[in-house]
Amino acid sequence: MSIIPMIFTSGWASGINAYAVVLLLGLFGRFGGADSVPPALERTDVLIAAAVLFLLEVVADKIPYLDSAWDVVHTVVRPVSGAVVGALLADQADGSLGELAAGAMGGTSALVSHLTKAGLRMAVNTSPEPASNIAVSLLEDATVAGVVILAVFHPLLAASVAGVLMLIGILLVWFAVSRIRRFLQRRRERRTQRTAAAPAPPPYTDSGPPR
């Protein structure tokens, strides 16, 4: 049943960067001799498409507000990718886990990590400077790469790391929601104060036509 940790880990990573997962698994399967990688991910057209989309995400994911728009678009893409990769991994494992169950596991873990990522990015975007956004994106890229590579060689350890990171992400989102609400509340209060402090316009008087 060692395929289960691999499916969970790839699903979690797909929720953050689905294209990186497909690209890394495909490269390790084709050039690294990873037997657990399904041949469908090793195809040249799949690798090229994943590489191009990965480069697009690398750019879009580091631009404030564009990253959140990108996340909205990928609310469907990432869970579906996690489910497909999970089903392919189960099929490659010769039926140790049903493809439907594997797809559900991969898709669910991808959806949870995607929502976590999107929530944290909304909180980061409340900061006026772009440096924090870039730093968070780079950290996500490095984490996904590290966990996927670890999953190829040590699936159980990688799944443990992914599970801990998922829990930490959920807790951070919980704190981030409070921060976003406070930020929006302070902005509404400042707007109300400015409106109240604005001088009232002079009363309109109609003196009539000159005589």
Residue pairs with C-beta under 8 A, 6 or more apart in sequence:
1 96
1 97
2 155
2 156
3 36
3 89
3 90
3 92
3 93
3 96
3 97
3 102
3 155
4 97
4 105
4 159
5 151
5 155
5 156
5 158
5 159
6 36
6 89
6 151
6 155
6 158
6 159
7 85
7 86
7 89
7 90
7 97
7 102
7 105
7 106
8 105
8 106
8 109
8 159
8 162
8 163
9 147
9 148
9 151
9 155
9 158
9 159
9 161
9 162
10 21
10 25
10 82
10 85
10 86
10 89
10 106
10 148
10 151
11 82
11 83
11 85
11 86
11 105
11 106
11 107
11 108
11 109
11 110
11 113
12 82
12 109
12 110
12 112
12 113
12 147
12 162
12 163
12 165
12 166
13 20
13 21
13 113
13 144
13 147
13 148
13 151
13 162
14 21
14 78
14 79
14 81
14 82
14 85
14 106
14 110
14 113
15 78
15 79
15 82
15 109
15 110
15 111
15 112
15 113
15 114
15 115
15 116
15 117
16 78
16 113
16 114
16 117
16 140
16 143
16 144
17 54
17 57
17 61
17 140
17 141
17 144
18 74
18 77
18 78
18 81
18 82
18 110
19 50
19 51
19 53
19 54
19 57
20 54
20 57
20 141
20 144
20 145
20 148
21 81
21 82
21 85
21 144
21 148
22 41
22 46
22 50
22 81
22 85
23 47
23 50
23 51
23 54
24 145
24 148
24 149
25 34
25 37
25 41
25 85
25 148
25 152
26 37
26 41
26 42
26 43
26 46
26 47
26 50
27 47
28 34
28 37
28 149
28 152
29 36
29 37
29 38
29 39
29 41
29 42
30 37
30 42
30 47
32 152
34 152
36 89
36 92
36 93
36 152
36 155
37 89
37 92
37 152
38 88
38 89
38 91
38 92
39 92
40 46
40 88
41 85
41 88
57 70
58 137
58 141
60 66
60 67
60 70
61 67
61 70
61 137
61 140
61 141
62 130
62 133
62 134
62 137
62 138
63 130
63 133
64 124
64 125
64 130
64 133
65 125
67 121
67 125
67 133
67 137
68 118
68 121
68 122
68 125
71 114
71 117
71 118
71 121
72 118
74 114
75 114
75 118
78 110
78 111
78 114
79 107
79 108
79 110
79 111
79 114
80 107
81 110
82 106
82 107
82 109
82 110
82 111
83 103
83 104
83 106
83 107
83 110
84 103
84 106
85 106
86 102
86 103
86 104
86 105
86 106
86 107
87 99
87 100
87 102
87 103
87 106
89 102
89 106
90 96
90 97
90 98
90 99
90 101
90 102
90 103
91 99
109 162
109 166
112 166
112 170
113 166
113 169
115 173
116 166
116 169
116 170
116 172
116 173
117 140
117 169
119 173
119 176
119 177
120 136
120 169
120 172
120 173
120 176
121 133
121 136
122 176
122 180
123 173
123 176
123 177
123 179
123 180
124 132
124 133
124 136
125 133
126 179
126 180
126 183
127 133
143 165
147 158
147 161
147 162
147 165
148 158
150 157
150 158
150 161
151 158
151 159
151 162
